[in-house]
Amino acid sequence: MDTEILIVDDDRDYLDILRGKLLSAGFKNITAMDDPTKAAFLIEENNVSFDIALIDMTMPEMGGLTLLEIIKTTSPRTECIMVTAINEARVAVECLKKGAYDYLVKPISQEDFVFSMRRTLEKKRLLDILDIEKGKVLLQLSNPTPFKPILTRSKNVLRVLKEAELHARSDVPILITGESGTGKELLARAIHMASLRSGDRFMPVNMANVAGSLFESEFFGHTRGAFTGAENNRAGYLEHTSGGTLFLDEIGNMLPEMQGKLLRVLQDGEYTKLGADSHRRADIRFIAATNADLDRQMNKGMFRRDLYYRIRGGWLHLPPLRDRQEDIPLLAKQFLKSHGSGKKRVEIDEEAICLIMAYHWPGNIRELKSVIQSAANLSQGAPISAGVLPDHLLKKKSILKCANRTEPASIVPLAHIEKRHILSVYEKTGLNKSQAARLLGIGLNTLRRRLKSYGIT
């Protein structure tokens, strides 16, 4: 996670202590300064901005409140946490009045410190998401590397990725919705890699395949002798994923009796192995995904409303491929590139690209990948043409749409001109073959043969 943090404290030993606490919590981009005047100069004159600033209250050259005012004036999007040895309400109130988000008293426990940092990041995340919705910020990722596998030029998808990056900064549960094949698991993995948990495990679990009777054993694990057949201790998904991210795919297919047990884990942050007496802490980031209509399922009593609101701490919706057509050629070329590694590069001709763009892709990216790879196999190294595309892409609507597109100013083969003219007349007659044949001045059987050669029956 690319969170930029500034620490300012004239006590170099305590500066090292705070830096160590941040490093142990997974934060990496830390600027530590023992001179508040230099910190002020860095922010005011060099226009350097930070996500969070940790500021000591009592420093000889410049007081913490003065530095706080400079930061909030110059870089209002920087959230500030004041650190002090004085535990007085009036001091805390003064800090909050001047724009600080939190106030910590030395000595600071690791638990309180991390809680404050995460709460501050959560506030910043929510404000940034509001700015995205209002169109106030550029849809530019500050840490694009985790999201590189998601190819897109679509503004709608870029907005989703930017929100995903902001959500990754906290441990808030996330719900990803979208049709089958839109890349929900790919997005979940990217969020994991952009988070503080990237060094730990990402575990996908298809909830549709988890039987209700085995839920507790699969998720919580069990001890030896917990039930008939439990011959050994067994770790569940929660224990295996500790410190990492658990991806609950197809959560809409989760049985009602399992939903309540999952809800308790999300609410309490604890679970108990079958056969054990003590609780275990669930140190896990939950990401769920579904292609189901959860609103409809809740109205039917098939999905718990309380679980829905608990799992939907952040909501990301991936649009279908038909609503991001500008990405189709980009994705097709990438699938060809990965399919033909070590072989001659395969291209796609203009007519095939047009048919691919005109198709509505109900199976989304997964279907596109399958079609492109199949066509590459059939083309045997030659450019992919309409002839090697599957029949369901060669529909009347798609062919007519391609026939009516504007051609670039170049020499066009006579057969292409004839085809475009025949299909244009055919469309204008409302797909009436007899009327089209009369207008074209050709026999009905001749027209039928022409249309059949174009893939229209």
PLY file of the C-alpha trace (Angstrom):
ply
format ascii 1.0
element vertex 457
property float x
property float y
property float z
element edge 456
property int vertex1
property int vertex2
end_header
0.00 0.00 0.00
1.35 3.40 -1.02
0.46 5.49 2.06
2.85 8.42 2.50
3.46 9.18 6.19
5.34 12.05 7.85
6.56 11.85 11.47
7.86 14.99 13.19
9.38 14.77 16.71
12.47 16.50 18.09
13.19 13.44 20.28
15.15 11.22 17.89
14.76 8.15 20.11
10.97 8.48 20.13
11.04 9.20 16.41
12.68 5.80 15.95
10.06 4.18 18.21
7.18 5.57 16.13
8.91 4.60 12.91
9.34 1.05 14.23
5.67 0.84 15.17
4.69 1.89 11.64
7.04 -0.60 10.00
5.77 -3.46 12.17
2.19 -2.53 11.19
3.12 -2.84 7.49
3.56 0.82 6.54
6.59 1.49 4.33
6.71 5.03 2.92
7.78 6.91 6.05
9.51 10.29 6.23
10.89 10.94 9.74
12.07 14.46 10.66
13.40 15.82 13.97
13.15 19.48 12.90
9.61 20.92 12.53
10.88 24.01 10.64
12.40 21.78 7.95
9.13 19.81 7.80
7.19 23.07 7.32
9.61 24.17 4.57
9.24 20.78 2.83
5.46 21.15 2.74
5.16 24.91 2.09
8.02 25.53 -0.35
8.47 22.15 -2.05
4.74 21.30 -2.24
5.36 17.81 -0.83
2.13 16.22 0.43
1.48 13.28 2.75
-1.54 11.11 3.53
-0.95 11.23 7.30
1.26 13.41 9.51
2.19 12.37 13.08
3.19 15.54 14.95
4.68 15.90 18.41
3.00 18.70 20.38
6.04 20.08 22.26
9.07 21.00 20.15
11.51 23.92 20.79
11.89 25.48 17.31
8.19 25.29 16.39
5.21 24.02 18.37
3.15 21.13 17.09
0.01 23.27 16.77
1.85 25.76 14.55
3.05 22.96 12.28
-0.48 21.52 12.27
-1.89 24.85 11.02
0.77 25.06 8.28
0.02 21.54 7.07
-3.78 21.96 7.07
-3.45 25.30 5.23
-0.97 24.08 2.61
-2.10 20.45 2.27
-5.70 20.18 3.57
-6.03 16.57 2.36
-3.30 15.48 4.83
-4.83 13.96 7.97
-2.93 14.85 11.16
-2.50 12.90 14.40
-1.06 14.81 17.36
1.29 12.99 19.77
1.90 14.36 23.28
2.82 13.52 26.86
0.08 15.85 28.16
-3.19 14.07 28.83
-5.55 17.02 29.14
-8.95 17.48 27.54
-8.35 21.16 26.72
-5.21 20.26 24.73
-7.07 17.58 22.81
-9.94 20.00 22.04
-7.45 22.62 20.81
-5.85 20.09 18.46
-9.21 19.03 17.03
-10.27 22.66 16.55
-7.16 23.32 14.46
-7.88 20.37 12.17
-6.22 17.32 13.79
-8.12 14.06 13.35
-6.77 12.26 16.43
-4.80 12.84 19.62
-2.50 10.20 21.16
-0.86 10.31 24.59
2.61 8.87 25.22
3.43 6.09 25.83
1.35 4.72 22.97
0.55 1.02 22.82
0.97 -0.71 19.45
-2.72 -1.63 19.43
-3.89 1.97 20.04
-1.39 3.29 17.51
-2.46 0.93 14.71
-6.14 1.52 15.52
-5.66 5.28 15.21
-3.77 4.93 11.92
-6.42 2.67 10.39
-9.25 4.90 11.59
-7.53 7.93 10.06
-7.01 6.12 6.77
-10.66 5.07 6.81
-11.76 8.70 7.09
-9.42 9.69 4.26
-10.64 6.79 2.13
-14.30 7.80 2.51
-13.57 11.45 1.69
-11.56 10.43 -1.38
-14.42 8.21 -2.61
-16.83 11.13 -2.23
-14.44 13.25 -4.29
-14.38 10.58 -7.02
-18.19 10.50 -7.12
-18.28 14.29 -7.41
-15.65 14.22 -10.18
-13.15 16.24 -8.15
-10.16 13.92 -8.57
-8.36 12.37 -11.53
-8.91 8.64 -11.99
-5.20 7.96 -11.62
-3.91 5.14 -9.45
-1.20 6.11 -6.99
0.00 2.48 -6.93
-0.90 0.95 -10.34
1.23 -2.21 -10.09
-1.34 -4.43 -8.29
-4.00 -3.48 -10.87
-1.90 -4.11 -14.01
-3.62 -7.46 -14.78
-6.90 -5.55 -15.24
-6.67 -4.09 -18.76
-9.00 -1.16 -19.41
-9.49 2.20 -21.09
-13.05 2.54 -19.78
-13.68 5.49 -17.48
-16.27 3.44 -15.58
-13.77 0.66 -14.89
-11.01 3.15 -14.02
-13.37 4.66 -11.44
-13.92 1.19 -9.96
-10.15 0.60 -9.80
-9.54 3.93 -8.08
-12.22 3.17 -5.49
-10.73 -0.33 -5.08
-7.31 1.20 -4.37
-8.84 3.44 -1.70
-10.72 0.52 -0.14
-7.47 -1.47 -0.06
-6.06 1.01 2.45
-8.39 -0.25 5.17
-9.68 -3.59 6.40
-13.31 -2.78 5.58
-15.14 -5.80 4.07
-15.84 -5.38 0.35
-18.65 -6.67 -1.83
-17.90 -6.98 -5.57
-20.90 -7.39 -7.85
-21.13 -8.00 -11.58
-22.16 -10.56 -14.15
-20.34 -13.86 -14.46
-17.04 -13.46 -16.30
-16.47 -9.75 -15.56
-13.29 -10.37 -13.52
-14.48 -10.19 -9.90
-11.78 -12.53 -8.55
-9.10 -10.67 -10.52
-10.23 -7.42 -8.86
-10.28 -9.07 -5.42
-6.68 -10.26 -5.90
-5.64 -6.76 -6.97
-7.18 -5.28 -3.80
-5.28 -7.82 -1.72
-2.00 -6.97 -3.46
-2.62 -3.23 -2.92
-3.28 -3.71 0.81
-1.10 -4.08 3.89
-1.91 -7.81 3.78
-0.22 -8.41 0.42
2.58 -10.41 2.07
0.08 -12.95 3.41
-2.27 -15.41 1.78
-5.13 -14.68 -0.60
-7.59 -17.58 -0.36
-10.57 -17.89 -2.74
-13.50 -20.04 -1.60
-16.49 -20.81 -3.82
-19.39 -20.63 -1.39
-21.65 -22.56 -3.77
-19.45 -25.62 -3.20
-19.49 -25.51 0.63
-22.07 -27.87 2.10
-24.04 -26.51 5.06
-23.18 -29.51 7.26
-19.45 -28.97 6.66
-19.36 -25.17 6.98
-18.01 -25.00 10.56
-15.39 -27.66 9.93
-14.31 -26.07 6.64
-14.17 -22.51 7.95
-13.39 -22.85 11.67
-11.48 -26.15 11.64
-11.83 -28.87 14.27
-9.94 -30.67 17.00
-9.28 -34.38 17.16
-12.41 -36.21 18.35
-14.71 -33.22 17.78
-17.06 -35.51 15.85
-17.10 -39.02 14.41
-14.32 -39.29 11.88
-12.28 -36.34 13.23
-9.08 -38.31 13.73
-6.71 -35.30 13.63
-6.69 -31.59 14.35
-7.61 -29.63 11.24
-7.11 -25.95 10.41
-10.03 -24.22 8.66
-10.05 -21.45 6.08
-9.95 -18.77 8.78
-6.79 -20.17 10.36
-5.12 -20.76 6.98
-5.87 -17.19 5.91
-4.87 -15.47 9.17
-3.22 -12.14 8.33
-4.41 -12.32 4.72
-7.56 -11.99 2.61
-10.43 -14.47 2.38
-12.35 -14.16 -0.90
-15.91 -15.49 -0.61
-16.95 -16.05 -4.22
-20.62 -16.66 -5.12
-21.75 -15.51 -1.66
-25.28 -15.18 -3.04
-25.42 -19.01 -3.19
-24.59 -19.37 0.50
-27.16 -21.40 2.46
-29.16 -19.41 5.09
-27.91 -21.56 8.00
-24.32 -20.75 7.03
-24.98 -17.02 6.75
-25.62 -16.56 10.48
-22.36 -18.29 11.39
-20.38 -16.11 9.01
-22.13 -13.01 10.35
-20.93 -13.77 13.90
-17.33 -13.91 12.69
-17.70 -10.56 10.94
-19.37 -8.98 13.98
-17.16 -10.37 16.74
-13.90 -10.88 14.89
-13.62 -14.27 16.61
-14.42 -17.91 15.98
-14.15 -21.24 17.80
-12.83 -24.49 16.38
-15.22 -27.43 16.58
-14.39 -29.31 19.79
-12.34 -26.44 21.29
-13.20 -24.24 24.29
-11.17 -21.10 23.56
-11.90 -18.41 20.97
-9.50 -17.47 18.20
-9.10 -14.01 16.67
-10.05 -13.76 12.99
-7.32 -11.47 11.67
-8.71 -11.51 8.13
-9.82 -9.14 5.39
-13.11 -10.34 3.87
-13.96 -9.73 0.21
-17.17 -11.22 -1.18
-18.45 -11.43 -4.74
-21.70 -12.35 -6.43
-23.50 -12.21 -9.76
-26.83 -12.65 -7.99
-29.39 -9.92 -7.25
-28.98 -9.74 -3.47
-31.78 -7.18 -3.09
-34.18 -9.65 -4.64
-32.83 -12.50 -2.51
-33.22 -10.44 0.67
-36.83 -9.63 -0.21
-37.45 -13.37 -0.63
-35.77 -14.16 2.70
-32.95 -16.07 0.96
-30.16 -13.73 2.08
-29.79 -12.12 5.49
-30.10 -8.34 5.43
-27.74 -7.94 8.43
-25.05 -9.99 6.67
-25.51 -7.92 3.51
-24.86 -4.65 5.33
-21.94 -6.16 7.22
-20.19 -7.53 4.11
-20.91 -4.41 2.07
-18.51 -2.07 3.89
-17.29 -1.07 0.44
-19.21 -1.84 -2.76
-17.62 -2.21 -6.19
-19.64 -3.04 -9.32
-17.86 -4.29 -12.45
-19.73 -3.34 -15.64
-20.41 -6.01 -18.30
-18.18 -6.13 -21.36
-20.95 -4.76 -23.61
-20.83 -1.53 -21.56
-17.06 -1.14 -21.98
-16.68 -1.77 -25.71
-13.49 0.27 -25.91
-11.81 -2.53 -23.95
-12.73 -5.35 -26.37
-9.85 -4.86 -28.89
-7.42 -4.30 -26.00
-8.46 -7.55 -24.29
-8.56 -9.50 -27.56
-4.99 -8.51 -28.42
-3.82 -9.42 -24.92
-5.45 -12.87 -25.17
-3.75 -13.39 -28.54
-0.41 -12.32 -27.08
-0.63 -14.71 -24.14
-1.98 -17.52 -26.35
0.79 -17.24 -28.90
3.82 -16.93 -26.60
6.83 -18.35 -28.41
4.88 -18.60 -31.69
4.24 -16.30 -34.61
2.10 -13.35 -33.57
-1.50 -13.72 -34.77
-3.49 -10.66 -35.90
-7.24 -10.04 -36.26
-8.56 -8.66 -39.55
-10.91 -5.68 -39.76
-14.10 -7.63 -40.43
-13.49 -10.00 -37.52
-12.79 -7.07 -35.18
-16.05 -5.47 -36.28
-18.03 -8.64 -35.58
-16.35 -9.00 -32.19
-17.24 -5.39 -31.35
-20.86 -5.84 -32.51
-21.50 -8.94 -30.37
-23.15 -8.45 -26.94
-20.90 -10.93 -24.99
-23.26 -12.43 -22.38
-20.31 -14.43 -21.00
-18.23 -11.24 -20.75
-14.41 -11.40 -20.60
-14.36 -15.14 -19.99
-16.33 -15.74 -23.20
-14.17 -13.32 -25.19
-11.01 -15.11 -24.09
-12.43 -18.50 -25.11
-13.54 -17.22 -28.54
-10.19 -15.52 -29.29
-8.13 -18.54 -28.29
-10.33 -20.91 -30.29
-10.14 -18.62 -33.35
-6.35 -18.43 -33.02
-6.14 -22.23 -33.07
-8.35 -22.46 -36.16
-6.54 -19.69 -38.05
-3.24 -21.65 -37.90
-1.09 -18.54 -37.78
-3.04 -16.57 -40.41
-4.92 -13.41 -39.39
-8.18 -14.24 -37.60
-11.06 -13.70 -40.04
-14.84 -13.91 -39.76
-14.64 -17.46 -41.12
-13.00 -18.86 -37.96
-15.34 -17.09 -35.52
-18.12 -19.17 -33.93
-21.56 -19.16 -35.58
-23.26 -17.27 -32.75
-21.11 -14.20 -33.55
-22.27 -14.27 -37.18
-25.79 -13.05 -36.45
-27.80 -10.83 -38.79
-27.62 -7.86 -36.42
-23.84 -8.08 -36.05
-23.19 -8.54 -39.78
-25.53 -5.70 -40.74
-23.91 -3.41 -38.19
-20.48 -4.18 -39.63
-21.71 -3.73 -43.20
-22.97 -0.22 -42.46
-19.83 1.08 -40.79
-17.86 3.84 -42.50
-14.81 2.48 -44.31
-11.50 4.40 -44.20
-10.51 6.26 -47.36
-8.66 3.46 -49.17
-9.05 1.05 -52.06
-11.82 -1.40 -51.16
-12.26 -4.74 -52.99
-15.32 -4.91 -55.27
-16.70 -7.90 -53.34
-16.74 -5.81 -50.15
-18.63 -2.99 -51.89
-21.17 -5.48 -53.26
-21.62 -7.10 -49.87
-22.10 -3.77 -48.12
-24.65 -2.63 -50.71
-26.66 -5.88 -50.62
-26.81 -5.90 -46.82
-27.73 -2.21 -46.69
-30.69 -2.74 -49.05
-31.68 -5.93 -47.20
-31.77 -4.04 -43.90
-33.79 -1.12 -45.35
-36.51 -3.55 -46.51
-36.90 -4.84 -42.96
-35.07 -8.09 -43.86
-37.61 -8.88 -46.59
-35.72 -11.04 -49.11
-38.27 -10.78 -51.95
-38.46 -7.00 -51.77
-34.66 -6.68 -51.46
-34.12 -8.91 -54.52
-36.50 -6.73 -56.59
-34.73 -3.51 -55.51
-31.32 -5.01 -56.26
-32.45 -6.32 -59.64
-31.36 -9.90 -58.94
-33.18 -13.18 -58.54
-34.43 -14.31 -55.14
-32.29 -17.46 -55.22
-29.23 -15.36 -56.09
-29.90 -13.12 -53.08
-30.34 -16.14 -50.83
-26.97 -17.55 -51.98
-25.29 -14.19 -51.35
-26.79 -13.89 -47.86
-25.83 -17.46 -47.00
-22.21 -16.70 -47.99
-22.36 -13.76 -45.56
-23.50 -16.06 -42.76
-27.21 -15.07 -42.96
-29.83 -17.77 -43.50
0 1
1 2
2 3
3 4
4 5
5 6
6 7
7 8
8 9
9 10
10 11
11 12
12 13
13 14
14 15
15 16
16 17
17 18
18 19
19 20
20 21
21 22
22 23
23 24
24 25
25 26
26 27
27 28
28 29
29 30
30 31
31 32
32 33
33 34
34 35
35 36
36 37
37 38
38 39
39 40
40 41
41 42
42 43
43 44
44 45
45 46
46 47
47 48
48 49
49 50
50 51
51 52
52 53
53 54
54 55
55 56
56 57
57 58
58 59
59 60
60 61
61 62
62 63
63 64
64 65
65 66
66 67
67 68
68 69
69 70
70 71
71 72
72 73
73 74
74 75
75 76
76 77
77 78
78 79
79 80
80 81
81 82
82 83
83 84
84 85
85 86
86 87
87 88
88 89
89 90
90 91
91 92
92 93
93 94
94 95
95 96
96 97
97 98
98 99
99 100
100 101
101 102
102 103
103 104
104 105
105 106
106 107
107 108
108 109
109 110
110 111
111 112
112 113
113 114
114 115
115 116
116 117
117 118
118 119
119 120
120 121
121 122
122 123
123 124
124 125
125 126
126 127
127 128
128 129
129 130
130 131
131 132
132 133
133 134
134 135
135 136
136 137
137 138
138 139
139 140
140 141
141 142
142 143
143 144
144 145
145 146
146 147
147 148
148 149
149 150
150 151
151 152
152 153
153 154
154 155
155 156
156 157
157 158
158 159
159 160
160 161
161 162
162 163
163 164
164 165
165 166
166 167
167 168
168 169
169 170
170 171
171 172
172 173
173 174
174 175
175 176
176 177
177 178
178 179
179 180
180 181
181 182
182 183
183 184
184 185
185 186
186 187
187 188
188 189
189 190
190 191
191 192
192 193
193 194
194 195
195 196
196 197
197 198
198 199
199 200
200 201
201 202
202 203
203 204
204 205
205 206
206 207
207 208
208 209
209 210
210 211
211 212
212 213
213 214
214 215
215 216
216 217
217 218
218 219
219 220
220 221
221 222
222 223
223 224
224 225
225 226
226 227
227 228
228 229
229 230
230 231
231 232
232 233
233 234
234 235
235 236
236 237
237 238
238 239
239 240
240 241
241 242
242 243
243 244
244 245
245 246
246 247
247 248
248 249
249 250
250 251
251 252
252 253
253 254
254 255
255 256
256 257
257 258
258 259
259 260
260 261
261 262
262 263
263 264
264 265
265 266
266 267
267 268
268 269
269 270
270 271
271 272
272 273
273 274
274 275
275 276
276 277
277 278
278 279
279 280
280 281
281 282
282 283
283 284
284 285
285 286
286 287
287 288
288 289
289 290
290 291
291 292
292 293
293 294
294 295
295 296
296 297
297 298
298 299
299 300
300 301
301 302
302 303
303 304
304 305
305 306
306 307
307 308
308 309
309 310
310 311
311 312
312 313
313 314
314 315
315 316
316 317
317 318
318 319
319 320
320 321
321 322
322 323
323 324
324 325
325 326
326 327
327 328
328 329
329 330
330 331
331 332
332 333
333 334
334 335
335 336
336 337
337 338
338 339
339 340
340 341
341 342
342 343
343 344
344 345
345 346
346 347
347 348
348 349
349 350
350 351
351 352
352 353
353 354
354 355
355 356
356 357
357 358
358 359
359 360
360 361
361 362
362 363
363 364
364 365
365 366
366 367
367 368
368 369
369 370
370 371
371 372
372 373
373 374
374 375
375 376
376 377
377 378
378 379
379 380
380 381
381 382
382 383
383 384
384 385
385 386
386 387
387 388
388 389
389 390
390 391
391 392
392 393
393 394
394 395
395 396
396 397
397 398
398 399
399 400
400 401
401 402
402 403
403 404
404 405
405 406
406 407
407 408
408 409
409 410
410 411
411 412
412 413
413 414
414 415
415 416
416 417
417 418
418 419
419 420
420 421
421 422
422 423
423 424
424 425
425 426
426 427
427 428
428 429
429 430
430 431
431 432
432 433
433 434
434 435
435 436
436 437
437 438
438 439
439 440
440 441
441 442
442 443
443 444
444 445
445 446
446 447
447 448
448 449
449 450
450 451
451 452
452 453
453 454
454 455
455 456
